[in-house]
């Protein structure tokens, strides 16, 4: 177990309480119109389960996983789903299962030297022409903050990582301020990726 997973296991309830009520509608409005009504979404690194529950309430089919056993329990209670406890690279499903993958502020815990493989692995489960939302703190730092590992990212770095996978490309991207109260000065890189047509 790495230090980040240990942090979330030890602070699961505090993290749950601090994120469960964050207003996410502005991000959903960018992603969900790209997903067929009732389509299948994978919530990769689901944390509290907040987004999984929102997608379920809107009529989508949802699978979710998180590396933290304690957050998995809380997300299961919130959503009623059987949330899986696994990592990005260990997650398994049938190929081309999902219309969309949602990785909100979760891939930012993946070291740079593992990011290419992580994108490649997760893209296997995305249907042809499927969409993949991800978000990262904007910057170039790679450091531990209060027991959690973070790797910030720029658009150029994201594009380089995706080019190495050969399966995903940036469809749209935008910058936002942190949606949590008191953290508005923190900037985020948001991107919606699309599975390349050559994989159709």
C-alpha positions in Angstrom: 0.0 0.0 0.0 1.5 3.4 -1.0 1.4 6.5 1.2 -1.5 8.1 -0.7 -3.8 5.1 -0.3 -2.8 4.9 3.4 -3.7 8.6 3.8 -7.2 8.0 2.3 -7.8 5.0 4.5 -6.8 7.0 7.6 -8.8 10.1 6.6 -11.7 8.6 4.6 -14.5 10.2 6.6 -12.9 13.6 6.7 -12.2 13.4 2.9 -15.8 12.2 2.3 -17.3 15.1 4.3 -15.1 17.7 2.6 -15.9 16.6 -1.0 -19.5 15.2 -0.9 -21.3 18.5 -1.3 -18.9 20.2 -3.8 -21.0 21.6 -6.7 -20.0 19.6 -9.8 -22.9 20.4 -12.2 -20.6 22.7 -14.4 -18.3 19.7 -15.1 -21.2 17.2 -15.6 -22.6 19.6 -18.2 -19.4 19.2 -20.3 -19.2 15.4 -20.1 -22.7 13.9 -19.9 -24.0 15.3 -23.2 -21.3 13.2 -24.9 -22.7 10.0 -23.2 -25.8 8.2 -24.6 -28.8 8.2 -22.4 -28.5 5.3 -20.0 -25.0 4.7 -21.2 -22.3 3.0 -19.1 -19.8 5.1 -17.1 -16.7 4.0 -15.2 -15.9 6.2 -12.2 -12.2 5.6 -11.9 -10.9 6.6 -8.5 -14.4 7.4 -7.3 -13.4 8.7 -3.8 -16.6 9.5 -1.9 -18.9 8.2 -4.7 -20.4 11.6 -5.1 -20.1 11.6 -8.9 -21.2 8.0 -9.2 -24.4 8.8 -7.3 -25.1 11.8 -9.5 -24.7 9.7 -12.7 -27.0 7.0 -11.2 -29.6 9.6 -10.3 -29.5 10.8 -14.0 -30.2 7.3 -15.3 -26.7 6.1 -16.3 -25.3 2.7 -15.6 -22.2 3.1 -13.4 -19.3 1.0 -12.2 -16.9 2.5 -9.7 -13.6 1.7 -8.0 -11.1 3.3 -5.7 -7.7 2.2 -4.3 -8.8 3.0 -0.7 -10.6 0.3 1.1 -12.2 2.8 3.5 -13.4 5.1 0.8 -14.7 2.1 -1.1 -16.9 1.3 1.9 -18.3 4.8 2.1 -18.9 5.1 -1.6 -20.7 1.7 -1.5 -23.0 3.0 1.3 -23.7 6.2 -0.6 -24.4 4.8 -4.0 -25.7 1.2 -3.4 -23.2 0.0 -5.9 -20.7 -2.7 -5.3 -17.7 -0.4 -5.5 -14.5 -2.3 -6.2 -11.3 -1.8 -4.3 -8.5 -1.8 -6.9 -5.9 0.5 -8.5 -6.0 2.0 -12.0 -3.5 -0.5 -13.4 -5.2 -3.5 -11.7 -8.7 -2.7 -12.7 -10.2 -5.3 -15.1 -13.4 -5.5 -17.1 -14.5 -6.6 -20.6 -12.8 -4.6 -23.4 -14.8 -1.7 -24.9 -17.4 -1.8 -22.1 -17.9 1.9 -21.3 -19.3 4.8 -23.2 -17.4 7.1 -20.8 -14.7 7.1 -18.2 -14.7 9.7 -15.4 -11.5 10.3 -13.5 -12.1 13.5 -11.5 -9.0 14.6 -9.5 -7.9 11.0 -9.3 -5.2 10.4 -11.9 -3.2 13.3 -10.3 -1.9 10.7 -7.8 -0.3 8.7 -10.6 3.5 9.3 -11.0 4.6 10.6 -14.4 6.4 7.4 -15.3 3.2 5.4 -14.9 0.8 7.8 -16.5 1.2 6.5 -20.1 0.5 3.0 -19.1 -2.4 4.1 -16.9 -4.1 5.9 -19.8 -3.4 2.9 -22.2 -4.8 0.4 -19.7 -8.0 2.3 -19.0 -8.6 3.1 -22.6 -9.0 -0.6 -23.3 -12.3 -0.5 -21.5 -13.7 2.5 -23.5 -15.9 1.9 -26.5 -14.8 3.2 -29.9 -15.6 6.9 -30.0 -16.0 6.9 -26.2 -15.1 9.8 -24.0 -12.8 10.1 -21.0 -12.9 13.1 -18.6 -9.8 13.7 -16.4 -8.6 16.6 -14.2 -5.2 17.6 -12.8 -3.9 20.5 -10.8 -2.3 22.8 -13.3 1.5 22.9 -13.1 4.7 20.8 -13.3 5.3 19.8 -9.7 5.6 16.2 -8.5 5.6 16.2 -4.7 4.1 14.9 -1.4 1.6 17.1 0.2 0.5 16.1 3.8 1.1 12.4 3.1 -0.4 12.3 -0.4 1.6 12.1 -3.6 0.5 14.7 -6.3 1.7 15.1 -9.8 0.5 18.4 -11.4 0.2 18.5 -15.2 0.2 21.0 -18.1 -1.7 20.5 -21.3 1.5 19.9 -23.2 2.5 17.1 -20.8 -1.0 15.6 -21.1 -0.8 15.6 -24.8 2.7 14.0 -24.7 1.4 11.2 -22.5 -1.6 10.6 -24.7 0.6 10.5 -27.8 2.6 7.7 -26.2 -0.6 5.6 -25.8 -1.8 5.9 -29.4 -5.4 5.4 -28.3 -6.6 8.7 -26.8 -6.5 12.3 -27.9 -7.6 15.6 -26.4 -11.1 16.5 -27.6 -11.6 19.6 -25.5 -9.8 21.2 -22.5 -10.3 24.1 -20.2 -9.0 25.6 -17.0 -11.0 26.1 -13.8 -10.6 27.4 -10.3 -10.9 24.9 -7.4 -14.6 24.4 -6.7 -14.0 24.1 -2.9 -14.6 27.1 -0.7 -11.4 28.9 0.1 -9.3 27.3 -2.6 -10.4 29.4 -5.5 -6.8 30.4 -6.3 -5.8 26.8 -7.1 -6.1 26.2 -10.9 -7.1 22.9 -12.5 -6.6 21.5 -16.0 -9.7 19.7 -17.2 -9.8 17.6 -20.4 -12.2 15.4 -22.3 -10.3 12.8 -24.2 -11.7 10.8 -27.1 -10.8 7.3 -28.2 -9.1 7.5 -31.6 -11.2 6.7 -34.6 -8.7 4.2 -35.8 -9.8 2.0 -32.8 -13.4 2.0 -34.0 
